[in-house]
Amino acid sequence: MTDLTRKSASELVDLLASKQVSSVEVTQAHIDRTNAVGGAVHSYLHVSPESALATAAEIDRKRAAGEALHPLAGLPIAVKDNLTTTDAPTTSGSKILEGWIPQYDATVVAKLRAAGMPILGKTNLDEFAMGSSTEFSAFGPSRNPWDLDRIPGGSGGGSSSVVASFQAPIAIGSDTGGSIRFPAAVTGTVGTKPTYGAVSRYGLIALASSLDQIGPVSRNVLDAALLQDVIAGYDKHDSTSLPESLGSMVEAAKKLDVKGMRIGVIKELTGAGFQPGVQARFNESLALLQAAGAEIVEVSCPSFEYAIAAYYLILPAEASSNLAKFDSVRFGLRVTPEGNPTIERVMAATREAGFGPEVKRRIILGTYALSSGAYDNYYGAAQKVRTLIQRDFDAAFAKADVLVSPTAPTTAFKLGEKLEDPLAMYLNDIATIPANLAGIPGMSIPNGLAEEDGLPVGIQLLAPAREDARLYQVGAALEKMHEEVWGKRMIDFAPELEVK
Amino acid sequence: MSEITPDLVRHLAGLARILVTDEEVDKFASQLSLIVDSVATVSKAVEGDVPATSHPIPMANVFREDVIEPSLTQGQALSGASDSADGRFRVHAILDED
């Protein structure tokens, strides 16, 4: 048997269904891979080999007995550590939650369990998902499998690096301003942020509630579609959950046809500010889409100029409120100063010790944005910018079925490079943030390697709200064109990691 | 120029219940000044009467029937607390003694 960790999720699903491999074999192969490369990449904050193998053995037994199983039964998966799990610690990358075992499963986790998918472990993230590199994780950064001195993107760098280094075939991420799509771009993988409300956020430790969305992380588009079809759907536990079904993403991913589709290039997200290799690969993909019968049109979204500014007011404002729950009372850390302190002093000492620098920065910024003197000029104005950005998208989608841009301005930067420069770090998300502000779905797929540094670049696809299927249709079609041009999958260009 | 002074950082951190060191206050004041100067552009972006958007997908109120559903037991709810007594969360005094 060839190395099972190199198989895609959809290949593994077929092998499992036809009983050519067992779930225990597939799960064990990925556990072995983590034992070999996990130390170098540091994708996981917690691994659960015993419970993963127990789930796998249970599925194998049911399959042998001829019981009806979910199509993804037996396929192992990794889950970002900001989703609650009753059988594993959930830290959200923060010392303030170190050692906490939640009392309920996130809805997405419950769906994975119901489908019979073994959970391999919990992946690393910037603390409370605040960051673009995983360097703000309280438990140390994850590393990019393409170059271990570089960042795997953030906040979901644990999930991107875990699939890029073949420690899991597929993973769950969350995306508030690009935390699924930016890591996908810099690790040569696929990441989707579904329409806001398409996937329940019950059990997701909230960062910014009007922006957060859970989505799939994978090595190809069909795998992402398989996973989105498992995790999507209405949930009464999430009041923002969409009541209607968005249809089958797998069916969309299998169409492999872009003929007659109008692909809009966002003028403001090309050219100046984008690394030459990023721009060159982007232009090549436009030519491929055009050759396949798509119509390329240019659209303008003038308000995007203000998207980062609006985002870094709305997000800290919402985060400062969401993170007030970490008060030393109900869960997590409690630090008690000497003497006979009041609860207020206990809270302040706990939050000082438990939160890292980026979390403190954003809470203080959010507290400022919401303060009475600053509210109208900052938070209020940011919410109006949000309306302008939605109008820009409405106008753009009148001319195009899907919009495209590079996912990120640059390839992966070096660890430490932007750690002390918050503004530079924020600029990574320039192309991904507008989708969160408007609630629309977005996907990043591998788009080749930049000539100047040989590192992966991504192309972002955007669709109107509830039209996630268009992303899968165009994404899978473009992925197939790429593989025909490159002669192999993008991930197969990644260097071999040293195996312990 | 931004109005984020060290005193303001100390005040905001106090409101957010974060005890900050003098070193953090100075660092955050300079970093947040840059950030606030940068995000202040939003106030220039909006001309005329633009409605605010607080939620990306418009939704009406979401209701359910007022019936009791399974929820955490008292023991489960207390399981993550650093201190509890008599089935309740135990915390330090709200008010100073003096």
Boltz contact constraints between the chains, C-beta under 6 A:
constraints:
  - contact:
      token1: [A, 100]
      token2: [B, 80]
      max_distance: 6.0
  - contact:
      token1: [A, 103]
      token2: [B, 72]
      max_distance: 6.0
  - contact:
      token1: [A, 103]
      token2: [B, 76]
      max_distance: 6.0
  - contact:
      token1: [A, 196]
      token2: [B, 56]
      max_distance: 6.0
  - contact:
      token1: [A, 196]
      token2: [B, 57]
      max_distance: 6.0
  - contact:
      token1: [A, 197]
      token2: [B, 57]
      max_distance: 6.0
  - contact:
      token1: [A, 210]
      token2: [B, 55]
      max_distance: 6.0
  - contact:
      token1: [A, 239]
      token2: [B, 62]
      max_distance: 6.0
  - contact:
      token1: [A, 306]
      token2: [B, 41]
      max_distance: 6.0
  - contact:
      token1: [A, 306]
      token2: [B, 42]
      max_distance: 6.0
  - contact:
      token1: [A, 306]
      token2: [B, 45]
      max_distance: 6.0
  - contact:
      token1: [A, 309]
      token2: [B, 39]
      max_distance: 6.0
  - contact:
      token1: [A, 309]
      token2: [B, 41]
      max_distance: 6.0
  - contact:
      token1: [A, 309]
      token2: [B, 42]
      max_distance: 6.0
  - contact:
      token1: [A, 310]
      token2: [B, 42]
      max_distance: 6.0
  - contact:
      token1: [A, 312]
      token2: [B, 39]
      max_distance: 6.0
  - contact:
      token1: [A, 313]
      token2: [B, 39]
      max_distance: 6.0
  - contact:
      token1: [A, 329]
      token2: [B, 89]
      max_distance: 6.0
  - contact:
      token1: [A, 329]
      token2: [B, 91]
      max_distance: 6.0
  - contact:
      token1: [A, 330]
      token2: [B, 81]
      max_distance: 6.0
  - contact:
      token1: [A, 331]
      token2: [B, 80]
      max_distance: 6.0
  - contact:
      token1: [A, 334]
      token2: [B, 82]
      max_distance: 6.0
  - contact:
      token1: [A, 341]
      token2: [B, 92]
      max_distance: 6.0
  - contact:
      token1: [A, 342]
      token2: [B, 92]
      max_distance: 6.0
  - contact:
      token1: [A, 342]
      token2: [B, 93]
      max_distance: 6.0
  - contact:
      token1: [A, 342]
      token2: [B, 96]
      max_distance: 6.0
  - contact:
      token1: [A, 343]
      token2: [B, 91]
      max_distance: 6.0
  - contact:
      token1: [A, 343]
      token2: [B, 92]
      max_distance: 6.0
  - contact:
      token1: [A, 343]
      token2: [B, 94]
      max_distance: 6.0
  - contact:
      token1: [A, 346]
      token2: [B, 92]
      max_distance: 6.0
  - contact:
      token1: [A, 347]
      token2: [B, 17]
      max_distance: 6.0
  - contact:
      token1: [A, 348]
      token2: [B, 17]
      max_distance: 6.0
  - contact:
      token1: [A, 348]
      token2: [B, 19]
      max_distance: 6.0
  - contact:
      token1: [A, 349]
      token2: [B, 19]
      max_distance: 6.0
  - contact:
      token1: [A, 351]
      token2: [B, 17]
      max_distance: 6.0
  - contact:
      token1: [A, 351]
      token2: [B, 18]
      max_distance: 6.0
  - contact:
      token1: [A, 352]
      token2: [B, 18]
      max_distance: 6.0
  - contact:
      token1: [A, 352]
      token2: [B, 19]
      max_distance: 6.0
  - contact:
      token1: [A, 360]
      token2: [B, 18]
      max_distance: 6.0
  - contact:
      token1: [A, 363]
      token2: [B, 16]
      max_distance: 6.0
  - contact:
      token1: [A, 364]
      token2: [B, 12]
      max_distance: 6.0
  - contact:
      token1: [A, 364]
      token2: [B, 13]
      max_distance: 6.0
  - contact:
      token1: [A, 365]
      token2: [B, 32]
      max_distance: 6.0
  - contact:
      token1: [A, 367]
      token2: [B, 12]
      max_distance: 6.0
  - contact:
      token1: [A, 367]
      token2: [B, 15]
      max_distance: 6.0
  - contact:
      token1: [A, 367]
      token2: [B, 16]
      max_distance: 6.0
  - contact:
      token1: [A, 368]
      token2: [B, 12]
      max_distance: 6.0
  - contact:
      token1: [A, 377]
      token2: [B, 43]
      max_distance: 6.0
  - contact:
      token1: [A, 381]
      token2: [B, 42]
      max_distance: 6.0
  - contact:
      token1: [A, 381]
      token2: [B, 43]
      max_distance: 6.0
  - contact:
      token1: [A, 381]
      token2: [B, 46]
      max_distance: 6.0
  - contact:
      token1: [A, 382]
      token2: [B, 42]
      max_distance: 6.0
  - contact:
      token1: [A, 383]
      token2: [B, 52]
      max_distance: 6.0
  - contact:
      token1: [A, 383]
      token2: [B, 53]
      max_distance: 6.0
  - contact:
      token1: [A, 383]
      token2: [B, 54]
      max_distance: 6.0
  - contact:
      token1: [A, 384]
      token2: [B, 46]
      max_distance: 6.0
  - contact:
      token1: [A, 384]
      token2: [B, 50]
      max_distance: 6.0
  - contact:
      token1: [A, 384]
      token2: [B, 52]
      max_distance: 6.0
  - contact:
      token1: [A, 385]
      token2: [B, 42]
      max_distance: 6.0
  - contact:
      token1: [A, 385]
      token2: [B, 45]
      max_distance: 6.0
  - contact:
      token1: [A, 386]
      token2: [B, 53]
      max_distance: 6.0
  - contact:
      token1: [A, 387]
      token2: [B, 50]
      max_distance: 6.0
  - contact:
      token1: [A, 387]
      token2: [B, 51]
      max_distance: 6.0
  - contact:
      token1: [A, 387]
      token2: [B, 53]
      max_distance: 6.0
  - contact:
      token1: [A, 422]
      token2: [B, 31]
      max_distance: 6.0
  - contact:
      token1: [A, 423]
      token2: [B, 34]
      max_distance: 6.0
  - contact:
      token1: [A, 438]
      token2: [B, 56]
      max_distance: 6.0
  - contact:
      token1: [A, 439]
      token2: [B, 56]
      max_distance: 6.0
  - contact:
      token1: [A, 439]
      token2: [B, 57]
      max_distance: 6.0
